C-alpha cells in the first residue's frame, strides 16, 4: 500500500507524524517557534495568554499544526496532476504550512481554545 503513494504524499505523511510527536515532546518549543513565523501578522498577542493556559496552548499549537502537512500534500498532489511548475508546487506547500500556523494561533488566542 505504501508504494501506491507519491513521493510528496509520503513526505507529507511522515511530516504529519513527526511534527505531531514533536509538538508534544518538545513541550511547547515547536508551538512557540511557529508563533514567530506568524508574528508579523498577529503581533505580540501571545502575551494575552496567561497562567495555566500558556503551556497547553504552546503544545496544542505544535500538535495541531501537523495537520497542515496532510493538507499541503493533498494540494501538492492535485496541482502536480494539473502540471503546475515545480516552483508553484513547493511554494503552495510552504504557503499552506504558514497559513495553517496562522489559523491555529489565531484560533487559540482569539477563541481561547485552551482556558
N, C-alpha and C positions, 0 to 999 in steps of 0.2 A: 504494500500500500504506500509506503514512504516513497518509492520510486516513481509514483504517479504525479507527485507534486513537482512544480517547477523549482528552480534554484531559489528564486525570490520568495516563494511561499515557504520553503524550508527555512530560509534565514529568518523570515517573519515569525514562524512558529518557535524557533529556537530563541529569538529575541524576546518573544512574549513570555516564555517560560523563565528565561534568565532574569529579565528585569522584574518579573513578578516576585521571584525569590529574592532578588537583590533589594527590592523595595522593602521587604520585610526584614531581611538580615542586615541591611545597612543601618537599621534603626533610625531612619529618617534622613540620612545623608542624601540619598537619591532624590527624595521629595524636595529637600532644601535646595539641592543643585538645580532641579527643574524650575524652582521658583525664580532663580536667577536668569533663566532663559526667557521668562515672561515678565521680568521686572520692568522693562521699558513700557509695557502696556498697563500692567497693574500697579506699578509704583510700589510704595512701601506699605501696601495694605496688609502684608503679612503681620504687621505689628498689631492688627486688630485681634489676632488670636492671643488668648490669654489663658494662663493656668493649665488645667488638665486637658484642654482641647488642643494644645500646641503639638505635642509629640505625636499623638494619634493622627493628627492631620498630616503631618510630615510623612508618616509611614503610609497612610492611606493614599496620598498623592502619588508616591512612587509605585505602589502596587496597582492602582487603577490605571496609571499611565501605560502600563504594559499592554493594555488592550489596544493601544494605538498601533502596535506592531502588526496586529491582525488586520486592522482597518487599512493601514498603509500597504500591506502585502496584497490585499484584495484590490485596491485601487491600482497598484502597480501591475497586477495581472490583467486587469481589464484594459488599461492603457497600452500594455505591451501587445495584447491581441489586436488592438487597433493600429498598431505600427507607429506609435509615437516615438520620437527620437529618445535615445537613452538619457540625454540631459533632462528632458521633461519628466521621464520616469523617476529618476533619482531625486529631482527637485520636488516632485509631488510627494515622494516618500518622506522627505525631510519636513515638508510643509505640514503634512498630516500629523507627524510626531509633535511638531511645535504647536499646532493648533489644538491638539488634544491636551497638551500640557496646560495651555491657556484655559481651556474649558474646565479641566479638572480643578485648577486652582481658583478660577472664578466661582465655581460651584461650592468649593469648600469654604471660601471666605464669605461670599455673599449669602449663601443659603444655610450657613452654619451646620453643615452636614455632621460634623463631629462637635458635640457640645458637652 
